[in-house]
Amino acid sequence: MNTLGHSGRIARFFQTAQITPLLALVAFLLGVFAIFVTPREEEPQINVTMANVLIPFPGASVRQVEQQVAIPAEQLLSQIANVEHVTSVSRPGMAIMTVQFQVGVPRTEALVRLYDLVHSKRDWLPASLGVQEAIVKPKGIEDVPIIALTLWSKNPQSAAYDLERVAHGMEAELKRVKGTRDISTIGGPGRAINIELDPARLAANGLTVADLQSSLQAVNLGLPAGELTRANQSIAIDAGPFLQDARAVSEVVVGVRAGKPVFMEDVAKVRDGALPASAYVWHGQTGKDAAEYPAVTIAISKQTGQNAVAVADAVKQRVAELRNTLIPADVEVSMTRNYGQTADDKAKKLIQKLLFATASVVALVFIALGRREAAIVGTAVILTLTVTLFASWAWGFTLNRVSLFALIFSIGILVDDAIVVVENIHRHQTLFPDQSLTDIIPAAVDEVGGPTILATLTVIAALLPMAFVSGLMGPYMSPIPINASMGMLLSLAIAFIVTPWLARMWMKPGHGKHESKVQKKIANIFARIFRPFLDERKGRVNGWKLTLVIFALIAMSIALPVLGWVHLKMLPFDNKSEFQVVVDMPAGSPVEKTAAVLRELGAYLSQVPEVADYQAYAGTAAPINFNGLVRQYYLRTGGEAGDLQVNLVDKHHRNEQSHAIASRLRPALQQIGQRFSANVKIVEVPPGPPVLAAIVAEIYGPTEEGRQQVAKAVRAVFNKTGGVVDVDDSSIVNAPRKVLLVDQRKAASLGISQAAIVTTLRAGLHGDAASYLHDESRYATAMQLQLPVSEQGSLDSLLNLNVRSAQGKLVPLRELVTISDTVREQPVFHKDGLAVNYVTADMAGATDSPLYGMFAMRGELAKIIAPDGGKLQEFFIQAPSDPYRGYSLKWDGEWQITYETFRDMGAAYAVGLVLIYLLVVAQFGSYLTPLIIMAPIPLTIIGVMPGHALLGAQYTATSMIGMIALAGIIVRNSILLVDFIRLQLSAGMAFREAVVSSAITRAQPIVLTGFAAMLGAFFILDDPIFNGLAISLIFGILVSTLLTLVVIPLLYYRTYKNHPDFQQGVSS
């Protein structure tokens, strides 16, 4: 006993210690606690902070905005530390800057830096240039709504205006729900006091729009006038009153005519009601009851760290309480987004799989070792899982699909330590039937303790470097390496502390006195396998034959992706309950035309059996998801923008996955769009970190005209490439534009300022909020001066409006302006200080991987002749350092994130291999032995690639994670084999016999742990995203485990056969 190592002494102490069951109970209770307190979410919450900086420059052209605002702002914002990209869009009168911080930068820290820079550098532009103050609008994952409530009614009397009033009343009540963050209403025209001008009456009464504006502003003023002291009392004096309703507005005196007052109602029609619609929202029912109903949508986001399930349930309950109070009986409330419900469903399903995987592993041990051993292993696994859940919560992870998949994936490796320890105790009972368990357990634990510790560290060394993958993919997948590594350490502790105590309490003394028939069969099998390779005469030749066969299998496996039998992709699509139809109409399209297109698309979708319902958004954006956050869909406003949010029936009630449905519907939807010259794109929820588009070509060059020409040629190549769909670019179709040029000389001679002319034009075109009602509404109600809706599209009505000259004479606008016909200016895009144009697309079809579409186009792209006569240069990793010497194309989108992810994971793989090598060198004191132990790592590819080909699966990032994990798992098996060979040699066994004995003795624990890992992976095989990981583990472990049992002993024997120490039967 005195020769026991650390692991044996730990087992000897805790097998009889009274504290051991208490530690086990604490570990279990901590896990139960974690299950209840850990927030549940569907996806990991990636800390990606971005902000839009809106800089108005009224009246400026695109070129002026670009040169005088956007470029200086880019240079200013690029000074901020930890900024990933600074992009800008220059439009007429506005620069929209986007600052994207590096992933993981704390939101508060990032925004403090941004606000500090923007507000401390206010002098970066001349004060009199006309540029208004910058508006900073931060965006992050917490801005994505988890709930969308769509209010609609079958009552024909309930219009969007009425529904909007109901929604505004609900907002304050819903904000009282704990955990809610931002609540906003999408849709509805908004309330205003509409003052519809009558140009003829205005002229007859000698009034102008400016007169009405000044009258409203002068009357709508109330101030504390002071105090009056009387009879020892101070009385406050207020002067007013404010304008509080439409009647008061209609009675405002706006002028005097022939000694009589002229009231507002004499020159305009005043009404309290909806503003002219600039956007439309409606709810679409499907099937036999297909119909459209006006609607508004309340979008609700949650606070950081709050449980999405709890927040969603509380909101649902609060809505039920508001029925027949704030919510009228004829108003329906459809929960058209509930990420809390989807998160709860996913968590429950994965926890169920976790239990099934645990039960399967226990059943495996029961079959192999017996019921008592199975009970011990099962208890150890449950304790490991529960305490790992607590550690995951303490680390800051939520219960989401990735963290739970990490536990399911880890089942097979978490159980390894317990299986190895229990199996060796079982084996020692067979070898020493007359010894007591108290003596057997420490010796058995000590025998496998060293290799078990080393094997555990090698698995951690393989997995943990993945936690340092950069970009969006790093934090998305980080629960896998971190949870698995924590679980491995905890499982090792439980194997050395709790398992010996359980074995002493539950295993029957003298159990396993007779060697099983299975063990004898295993011995006979390995004896026959090893005989040809250990033969003195033919052993070397047979060994070379085996080596050639293995190398041939590796080469054939590597060839599968090259031959196209296995396709490479970042991540496959998940089976979601929604997708989005994004519609871009030609520039200048009115919102009514966009709504007409959406109605055609909705009519088609209403007859699709898999569609539950849909919501249409014309002129405004639908509630964003994480994909919409990154793509900045929240900026999609204006008449030419349209969205359809399509909700599918539950996945259990349809045969196809959401990606297959979206792909099937795409051609018909795009055919409808083509009839209206609309660009229709099908946007699915990405399975991982989102990008601007799956395929993105960034066009760089010295001139805007040249870049547009190249972008047009690139788009043509995209359009004719098979499988490339949803093609678009950043330019806009030329739309008519009228420029009203002020005759400044004539205006000056009449004493009319250009500002007065422009203000009158704006009021006539879009309406002008002259002032606001001072009533008790939650949202301020504007007094909107405007032409009647019937005349707003008439240029004649606009030019009939008058302005007043310095002499008091009314002058029609038509006498002060001339009309020039032109086209709308193209927006100018910049990225990281370089002017750029974008061409975007998606990939569909058999390959369904953007990488193949991208490389399929390279041949045609190489034929493009740039405007300067040169070749179009191609860049893959970084933008050109000197874009002014020619035109170039830089690939972005899914390619960029795929490259960065596989680059970092490849580096993590290499670092893991180096760490494994160092650990094994430290253990065995040899530079050569670790190479032998690590030799099976390449064998995993013999299972991984054919497994993907056999099941028709794509090789994805999760497949790569599986391969990285395999490195640690397979090395674990090699360590057990080599350690046992050395142990037998030290006991005096002949080298050849020790080699065969190692495979026979260690076959059972190696096969058991291998099958346990395969069983754990089997339960994630049906997941669209993680099936690549499951395939890698199942087929990789299956093939490499069987080969390792043969290859490692033989390779060790061939390497050291002629070594003098081994010839003497002594371990080196």
N, C-alpha and C positions, 0 to 999 in steps of 0.2 A: 504493500500500500504506500510505502514511503516513496516509491518511484513514480507515483502519479503526477501528471502534469497539471497545468492550471485548470483545464476543463474537467479533468477527473476529480480534482479537489473541490471544484464548485459543485459538481454533481453529488459528491459524498456529503457535503454540508447541507445542501438543500433537500436531499431525498428524505431526510428525517426532521428537517427544521419545521417548527410550528408556524413560522411566518410565511412559508411557501403557499399554502392555500389562501392566506389573506392577500398576498401579492396577486394571485390569480383572480381573486374576487375583485380587487381594486381595478385590475386591467379590464375586466369585463364591464364593470360599472362605468368606467371612464368611456368606454366605447358606446354604451347605451346613452350616456350623457351627450356624447358627440353627435349621435344620430338625431337627437331632438333639437340641439342648439345650432347645428351647422346649417347655414342658409342653403336652400336648394335653388339651383338654376339649371337651365338646359345646357348652356355653354359656359366655358370659363370666361370670367370677366377680365378682358385684356385692358390693361391701363394704357390706352393710346389717347393722347391728348392732342387736339388740334383746335385751331381757332381761325375764324374768318375776320379779317380786318377790312371793313367797308369804308372806302374813302370817296365821298361824293365830290364831283367837280362839275357843277351844273353848267351846261352849255358847251362843254369842251368836246372836241372830236376825239376819236379813238387814238389817233397819233399823239394828240396833246396829252391825253390821259396816260398813255404808255410812257412818253418821254419825260413828262413833268411830274408824274405821280408814281406810277407803278415801278419804274426802274429805281428812283431814289428810295422808295419804300422797301423794295427788295434788298437793297444794300444795307438799309437800316435794320431790317428784321433779321438778316443773316448774321448779325452780331450776337444774337442770343445763343447761349450755350445749349448743347444737346438738341439742336434742331436738325431733323432729318431732311426735310425739304421745305423750300419756300416757293410757292407757285403764285401766279397772278393771272387774272383775266381783265383786260382793258376793254371797256365798252363805252359807248357814248355817254359822257357825264358821270362815269363811275369806274373805279378800280376796285376789284375784289381780290384781296390778298388772302392766301391760305398758308398758315404756318403749321406744319406737322412736326411734332416733337418725337424724339426717339421713344420706342416702346419701353415702358417701365419708368419713365420720368414722372414723378408724382404730379398730379394735376395742379394742386395748389402752388407748388414750387414753379411749375412751368408758366402758369398764368400770372403769377406775381412778376416774374421776369418780363413777360410780354407787356403787361399793363405799365410797369415801371418804365420800360423803354419807350413805349408809344407816348406816354404822357410827360415824360421828362425831356423828350426831344420834339416838343411842339414847334420849335423854330426851324425844323428841317426844310420847311417851305416858306416862301415870302408870305407875309400876313395878308397882303392885298392881292394875291394871285387869284383868289376866288375859290380855293379848295376848302371845303368845310371840314369840321373836326372828324377824325377817324372814329368809327364805331367798332368796338371789339366784341365779337360774339363767340365765346368759347364753346367747343363741342367735345363730347366724350361719350364713352359707352353708357354712362348713366343718363344720357339724353335720349337714348333709344326707348320708346314706349314699350312697356311689357303688356299693356292692356289697351285695347281699342273698343270703345262703346259706340256703336252706330245707332243713332236715333232716326226712326222712320215711321211713317204712318200710312195706313190704307185710306184714311179719311181724306177725300179730295180737298177739303178746306184747310188742311194742315200743310202749309208751304214751308220751304226751307227757312224763311224768316221766323216763323213761329217755332220751329224746331230749335233754331239757334237761341231763341229766348229761353227755352226749356234747358238747353245745354248750359247756358250761362248761369242759370239758377242752380244747376247741379254741381258746377265746378267748386263752389265754396264748400258744399257739403262733402264732396269727395276728397277735398284737400284735408279734411279733418281725419281721414283714415291714416293711421300710423304707417309710416314708411313710404308714403307717396311723395313725389318730388315735384315734377312739373306737370301741370294739367292745362291743356289747351284744346280749343275747339277748332276743327277744320271744316270749312264750308259755311254756308250762310252768307247773305249779302251784307250784313251789318245794318245797324239802325242809324238813321240820320234825319235831321229836319231838312227835307229836300226843298230848296227854293228854286223853282224852275222859272228861269227868266223869260220875259216876253220882250224881245228886242224892240218891237214896234212901240209898245207902251213906254219902255225906257226912254226911247228917243222922243216920244210925244211929251213926256214930262221933263225932258232935259236932263236925264240922269245917265250915269255910267255904272259899270260893274264896280269900279273903285269907290263910287259914292255909296253903294250898298255895303261894301266891305267896311268902310270907315264908319258908317252909321251903326252897324251891328257891333263893332268893336267898342264904339264910344258908349253905347247904351248898356252893353253887357259888362258893366264895371261896378263893383261894389267894394267899398273900403271902410275900415273903421275911421270915422271922422273925428273922434275924440271923446271926451267925457264932459258931463255937465254935473256940477255939484250944487245940490239944492236940499235944504232941510236936513243937513248933516248926512246926506246920502250921495254917493257917486253913481251917476247913471251913464252907461256906455251909449254912445251915439254912433250908429252905423248908417251909411248912406247906400242906397240901392234902389230897387231890388235887381237881382240878376234875372236874365231870361230863363224861364223854367219849362216852357212848353211851346208847341207850335202856334197856339193862339197869340201868345205874347210876341212871338217873332213876327207874325203877320200884322200886328198892330204897331210895329216900330215905325216911327216917322223917318223917312229917308230923304225928304226934301220938301220944298214949298213951291206950289204952283198957283199963280194968281192969288196970292195971299192965303191959300188953303193948304193944309198939310197933305203931303203925299205919303200914304202908308205903303208898307211892303206888299200888302195884298193887292195894291193898285197896279203894281208893275211886275208881279211874279205870283205864281201859284205855290202856296206853302202847304206842305203836308208832312206829317210825322209817319215814317215808314221805312221800308227797305231802300237801301242804295241800289242804283242800277247794278245788275249782276256782273261781276268780273270773273266769277268762278262758279262752277256747278258741281254738286255732289249728289249722288243718288245711290240707292241700295237696290241690287238686282236679285230677284228671286228666280229660281230655276225650275225645270221640269214642267209638269202640266199647269202649274200655277205661275208660270214665268210672267214677271211684270217688273216695272221700274217704279220706285217711289222716291220722292225728294228726301234727302237725308243730310245729317251733319254727323261728324265723328268726333268723339272726345278721346284724345290720346293721353295716356297716363304713364309716366315713367316712375321708377322707384329710386329711393336713396341708396347710395353705395353701401354694401354690406347687409342690406335688408333681404329677408327671405322672400323670394318672388312668389312662392306658393302662398305664404301667409298674407302678403299684400293683395294678391289677386282674389283670394277667398274673402278678405275683408271688404274689398271694393264690391264684389258680387253681392255680399250681404247688405251693404249700404244701399246699393241700387234697389234691391228688393224692398228695403224699408221706405224708400222714396216713392214707391208706387202709389198712385192715387193721391199724392200730396204735391210734390214738385213735378212729378211725372204724370201727365194726364193719362186717363184710361185708354185713350185711342192712340197713344204713342208707344211704339215697340222699341225695345232696347236690345239689340243683338250684340253679343260679345264677339266681335269679329277678329279679335286677337286676344289670346290669353296664354302668354308665355309661362305664367305660373302653372297652369294646368299641364302644358306640355312638359315642363320641368318635372312636375310631380309624377306624371305618367312614366317619363323616362327613368326617374330615380327608382320608382317602385319596380319597374321591369328589370332594371339592372340589379337591384338588391335581390330580387327573386332569382335572377341568374347566378348571383353570388352564392346564394344558399344552395342552388342546384349544383353548382360547381363544387362547393364544399362537400355536399353529400356524395357526389360522384367520386371524389378523391377518397373519402372515408370508405365508400363501398369497395374501391380498388384495394385499399389496404386490408379490408376485411377478407376479401377473396385471397389475397396473397399471404397474409400473416395470421389472420384470425380476428375474432370479434373484440378481444381485449385490446389488442394492439390498435385496431381500428378506432376504438373509443378514445384511446390515448392521443392518437394523431388528430382525430376530429376535435378533441378539446383543445389541443395545442393550436390548431388552425383557427378555431373560433376566437381564442384569446388573442392570437396574433392579429386577426382582422379587426377586432374591437379596439385594441390599443393602437393599431395603425390608423383607424378612423379618428381617434382622439388626437394623435400626432398630426394628422392631416388638418384637422380643425385648428390646432394650435399654430400650425405653420401659416394659416390664413387661407387655405383652400376652401372652396364651397363644395357641396355635393352636386356635382354636375356629371355629364356623360363621360368626360375624360377622366376625372378622378375616380369614378366608379369603374370604368373600364380598366384603369390602372390596377385596381384591386382584383378584378376578375382575372386579368392577365397575370397578376402576381400570385394567384392561388397556387399554381403549379410550382413556383419557385419558393414561395413561403413555406410550403409543406415539406420541402426537401430536407431541411435540418431535422425536423421531427421524425421523418421517415428513416433517415440514415441512422439516427440515434436509436429509435425503437427497433429497427431491423437488426442492428448490431447487438442490442441487448437480447433479442430473440435468438440470434446466432450463438451468442455466448451461453445461453441456456442450453443449447444443443451440445456445445462443446464441453461445458462443465455442468452437467446435470445435478451434481451433488452439492454444488455451492449455493449459498443463500443469495437472494436477490440483492441484499445489502452489500455483498461483496462483488457480485457480478456487475451491478449497474455502474459504479465508478470506473471499473476497468474497461467496460464496454464503451462508455462515453469517452474515456481518455484515449482509447484506440483510434476513434474517428474524430476526436476533438480537434486535433491540429489540422487535418485536411478539411474538416468542415468549416473551421474559422477561415482558412485560406480560401476555400471555395466560395464562401459567402462574400469575402472581400473582393474576389475576382468578379463576381456578378455585379457588385456595387460599382467596381472600377469600370465595368463595361457600360453600365446604365447611367451613372451619375454625370459624366461629361455632357450628356444630351440636355441637361438642365441649362447649359450655357449657350444653346442655339440662339442666334440673334434674330431680330425682326419679329414680326407678328407671330410666327410659328413657334418661337421659343416659349413665351408664356402660355400659348395655347396648349402645347404638349407637355409643359413642365410637370404637371401632376404625375405623369407616368414615371419618369426617372426618380423624382423626389419621393413620391409615395412608395414606389417599389423598393428604393434604397432604405428608407426608414423601416419598411416592413421586413426587409431582410435582416437588419440589425436586431429588430425586436424579436423576430422568429428565432434568431440564434440565441438570444437571451432566454427565451421561453424553452428552447430545446435543452439548454444546460441547467435551467432552474426548475421549471415546472414539470417537464417530461420525466426526469428521474423520480420525482415524488409520485407522479401518477403511475409510473411503471412499478414502483415498489408497492403501491396501494392496490393496483388492479391486476397486474400480471400474476399468474398462478405459479408458485414455486415449482420447479421441476418441469415446467411447461416446455415442450419441444425436446424431449429426451432422445427421440429417434429422428435421424435425418430423413427428411421427406423424400418421397419418390421423385418429386419435381426436381429436387437438388441433384439427384443421381442422373436424371435425364439431361439436366443442364451440363453436368460434368462430361457425359458421353458426347454431347453435341460439340462442346468446345474442344474436346480431345480430337475429334475427327476434323474440325476446322483447322486447328493449329498444326496437326501432324505434317501436312505437305509443306508448310512454311518453316518448320523447325528441323526438317530432314537435313542431314549434313550434306548430302550430295545435291538434291534438287531444291532445297529450301531457298537459295539465293535466286535461282531462275524463277521459281514461283512467286517470290517476293517482287521481282521486277515486273512480272506479268500483272500482279495485283496493282502495282504502282501505275503501270500504263493504263490499266482499266479505269483507275480512279481519275487520272489526269484526263482521259478521254471523256469521262462523265462530266467533269468540271467544265471542259471546253464546250461540250454539247449544251450544258446548262447556260453558260455565258452567251452562247450563240442564239438562244431563244429570243431575247429582246432584239438582237440585231436582225433576225429573220422576221420579226414582226409577230411572233407567236405570243409574246408577252408585251403588252403596251405599258409605257411609263406615263404616270400622271401624278400630279401633286396629291390630290385627294379625290375620291369619287363622290358623286352627289349622294346626299342622304335622302331618305324617304320622308319628305316634309308634308305638311298639310296645307301649303300655300305656295303660290308663285305670283309674280307681278308681270303685267303687260305694260311696257313703257312706250308711249306714243309721242313721237316728235313730228309735228306738222310743219309744213314750209313756213319760214319766217314771214310774219305779217298776217298769219291766219287768225281770224277772230275766234274767240272762245266758243261761239255757237257752232262753228264748223268743226272744231275739235270735239265738242260734245256729240255732234252727229256721228262722227267716226267711232267714238266710244260706244255709242248706242248700237251701231252695227256690230261691233266686236262683242258687246254684251249679249246681243240677240243670239249670236252664234254660240257663245259660251253657255247660255241658259239652257241649251239643248244637249249639252255634254253630260252624260250620266254621272261622271266623277266629280262634277262641280256642285258644291253645296250652295254657294251664293257668291256674289261679288259686289264690290263697291267701286264706283267710278268717280274719278276726280279730274275735272276739266278746268284748266287754268290754275290749278294749285297742286301741291304734292300730297301723296298719300302718307300716312304715318310711316316713318322710316324704320328700317331694321339696321343691323350692324353694317350690312352691305350698303344700304342707302346712306349711312353716316359717312363711310369712307368715300363713296362716289358722289357725295354732296347732293343727293336728290332733294334735300330740303330747300335748295336754291331754285328748284324747278317751278317757276311761276311764269305767268304770262299766257296769252291766248293760245299759243302754239303747243303748250305742254299738257299732256294727258297721262293718267295712270289708271290701270285697272288692278285692283287688289282681288285676286282670285283665291277663294277658300275651297279646298277639296273636302270630300267626305272623309270620314275616319279611315285610316289605313287598313283597318280590319274589314272594312266594307267595300274594298276595291281590290282588283286583281293586280293592277299595275302600280309601280312606284311613281312618285311625283315627277321624277326626271323623265321617265318614259312618257308620261301623260303630256308634260310640257313639250317634249320633242315631237310628239304626235300632233299636237295642236298648232305648232309653230307655222307650218306651211299655209294652213287655212287662214289663220289670223293675219299673216303677212300678205296673203292674197287680197283680203278685204282692205288692208291698209293701202295697198298699191292702187286701188281704185280711187283713192282720195289723195294720192301722192304723199302718204304718211309713211314715216319710218317706224315700223313696229318691231320692238325687241322683247323677247321673253327673258325675264330676269328671275333666276331661281336663287333661293337662299344658299349661299356657298357653304360647302362642308367645313371649311376652315377659314383662315384669315382672308378677308375680301380684298379685291384689287379693282382698279379702274375698269378693266375688262379682262376677259380671259386672254385675248391677243391684243396687244397694244404696240403700234409702231409710232415712235416719236420721230418726227421729221425736223431736222436742223438744217439751217442754211442762212446765207447772208441777207436775203430779201424775203419779205412777206409774200410777194407775188410768186417768187420762185418756189417757196415752201408749199404754197397752195397748189402749184402746178405738179410738184412731186407727189403731194398727198393725193391728188386726183388720179395720178398714174398708179400709185400704190393701192388705192381703193379699187381700181379696175382689176388689179391682180387678185385682191381679196375676193372680189365678186365672182371671179371665174374659177376659183380654187374649190374643189370638191370638199364638202364637209364644213366649210367656213360660212357661218351664218351671222345674222344681226350686224351687218357691216354698217359703219357710220364713220363720220369724221367731224372735226371741230369747226369746220366752216359752216356758214349758213347760206341757204339758197337766196339769190338776189331778190329782194322784196322792194316794192316801190316806196319811195320816200319823198315827201315834199318839204322843201325848205322855204320858209317864209322870211325873205330878206327885208329887214327894216331899212327904209329910205332915211338914213340918219340925218342927212342934210335937211330934208323937208320936215322931219320930226323936230329937229332942233329949232328951225325957223318958227315953228308953231308953239314951241315951249313944251313939247311932249317928250318925256324921257323914254328911253328904250325899255326901262324896267316896267313902266306903266303899260306899254304895249304887250310885253311878254306875259305880264301877270293877267291881263285881260284874255289873251290867247289861251293861257293855261286853264283859266276858269271856264272858258267856252268849250274847250276840248275834253277835259277830264273832271271838271268841277273843282271848286276851291273851298276849303274849310275856312270860312271867314272868322268863325268863333265857335264856342262850344256851349251847350246848355249846362246850366248849373242845377241839375236835378239830382235825384238819389239813385240813379242807375249805376251799376258797377262799372260799366264801360262808358267812357265819355261819348256824348252824342254830338256829332258835328252839325253845324249849320252850313249846309252844302249849297253854294251858289253854282248853278249849272244851267245849261240849255236843256230844254225838254229832250227826252230820250229820242224822240222821232227826228230831232234836228241835229243831234250830236254827230251824225255821220255826214252832215252837209257843210261843205266848205263855205258856201254862200251865207248860210246862217251865221257862221263864225265871223266872217268878214263884215257882216252887217252890224256887229257890235261897235259901240262908239267909245272913244276916249276923249277927255276934255283937254282943250288947248289952254295955254296961259291966258288967253283972252276970254275964256269961258265958253268958247264955241265947241260944239260936238263934232268930232271928226271920225268918220267910219274907218275901221281898220283897213279896208281895201284900198284907201287912198294913201296908206303909209307903208304898205308892204308889197313886194312882188313875189310871185310864186316860181320856184325853180324845181323841176322834176329830176330826181336822181334815184339812187338805190341805197339801201341801208348799208352802213359800214360793217365790215367784217370784224369780229372780236379778235384781239391779239393775245396769245397765250405766252407765258414765260414759265420756265421751270428752272429753279436754281440759277437765275441770272441769265439764262439763254432763251431766246425766242424759239418757240416750238409750235408745231402743228401736230394734231393727233389723228391717227386712223385706228379705229377699234373694231373688234369682231369677237365672236364666240365660236365654239367648235361643237359640231353635232355629228351624228353618224356612227359608223362602226367603231372607229378608234376613240372618238369622244375625248381626245386629249389635245389641248392647244399646241403642245410641243410638235406634234406630227403635222398639224396644219401650218405652223410657222416654218418648219423646215421644208415642207412641200412647196412653199412659195418662193424659196430663195433663188431657184433657177430663173424664174420669170422676173423677179425683182432685179437680178443682176443685169437684165437687158435694158433696164430703164436708163435713158440718157438724161442727165440733169440739165437744167436750164443753161448752165454755163458750159455745156458740151462735155463735161466729164462724167465719170461713172458714179453711181450712187453708192457711197461707202456704207458699210454695215458694221454696227457695233452691238455687242451682246451684254457687256457687263457695265460699262460706264459710258456716259455721254461723251461726244467728241471734245477734246480739249481745245480745238481751234475750229469752230463751226463756220468761220468766215472764209475759209479757203475752198469750200465746195459744199455740196449737199450730202447729207448722210441720214441713215436710218438707224435708230437704236431700239432694240426690242425691249419691251417692258411687259407688265401684266403678270400672268401666271408664270411665264418663263422666269421672270426676275425672282419671284419668291421661291420658285422651284430650285433655281440655281443656288440661291442663298441658303435654303434649307438643306439641300443635299450636300452642299459644300461644308456647312457647319456640322451636319451629322456625320459626314465622312471624316472630318477633323476629329469629332468626338469619338468616332470608331477607332481612329488611329491612336488618339490619346488613351482610350480604354485598353487597347492592345499593349501599349507601352507600360501602362500601370500594371496590367496583368503580368507582363514579363518581369517587371521589377519585384512584384510580390512573390512570384514563384522562385526567382533567383534568391531572394532573401530567405525563403523557406528551405530550399533544397541545396543552397550553396553551390550552385553550378550554373554556368552560362549556357550549356548545351541542353540540359534536361528541360528547362522551360520551353525551348523550341519544340521538343518532342511533345510536351504537354499541350502546346498551342497548335500543333499540326492539324487536329481535326477541324479547326475553325473554317478553313476553305471548303471542307466537306459539306458544310451546311447548305452551300449553294446548290449542291446536287439535289437536295430536297426542295429548296425554296422556289427556284425558277420553274422546274417541272410541275410543282404543285400549283403555281399560278396558271401555268398553261393548261393543266388538266381541268381546272375549275373555271377557266375563261376569265380570270380576274386580272385587273391591272396591278402593276407593281407601283405602289404608292409610298408616301412618306411613312405610313404606319407599317408597311412591309419592311422598310429600312429599319424601323425601330425594332421589329421582330428579329431581324438579322443581327443587330447590335446586341440584343439580349441573348441571342443564341451563343455568342462568343463566350459570355460568362457561364452560361449553363453547360456548354459542352466542355469547357476547360474544367469545370467542377468534376465531371466524370473522369477526365484524364488524371486529375489530381488523386482521386480515390484509387484509381488503378495503379499509378506509379507508387503512391505511398504504400499500398499493400505489397507490391513487389519488393520494395525496400525493406518492409517489415518482415517478410518471409525470408529474405536473404539474410537479414540480421539474426534470424532464428536458426540459420544453418541450412536452409533448403537450397537445393541446386537451382541454378539460374533458370534453366529451361522449365523445371517444375513450377517455380515461383511465377513465371510468366503465365502459364496455363491456369495455375491456381488463382491468380488475381482476377482473371476474366470469370472464372467459375464462381468465386466467392462474392465478387462485387457486381455480378450481373443482376442479381435480384434488386439491390437498392438502386442501381443505375437505371434499370428498366422501370422500376416503380416510380422513381422521381421523374423520369422521362414521360411515362404515361400520365402521371399527375399533371405535369405541365401541359400535355396535349389535351387532357380533359378540360382543364381551365380554359384553354384557348378555344376548344370546341364550342363553348357557350357564347363566344363573340363572333362566331363564324358567319352568322346571319346578319350582322350589322354592316350596312353598306360602306361605312367609313373604316371600321376597324377589322374588316374581314381580311385585309392584307396582312395585318399583324398576326391574326389567327392562322392564316395559311403558312406564313413563314415559320411560326412555332410548330405547328402540327407536322408539316412535311420535313422541316429542317431537323427537328428533334428525332422524328422517326428514322430518317436515313442516317443522320450523323451518329445517333446513339448506337445503332447496330454496327456501323462501321468502326466507331471508336472502340468498342469491345474487342475488336480484332486488330485494328491498325495500331493502336497505342502499345499494347503488349509486344506486338511483333516489331514495331519500330524501335522500341526501347531495347528489345533483345538484340536486334541487328546492330544498333549503335554501340552497345556496350559488350557485345559477345566476346570480343577479343581483349577487353580491358582486364588487366591482371587481377584487380580486386574482385571482379565478378566471376572470374574463373575459379577463384578460391571460395566463391559462394558468399562473399562479404559485400554488403552494400557500400557503394562509393560515397 
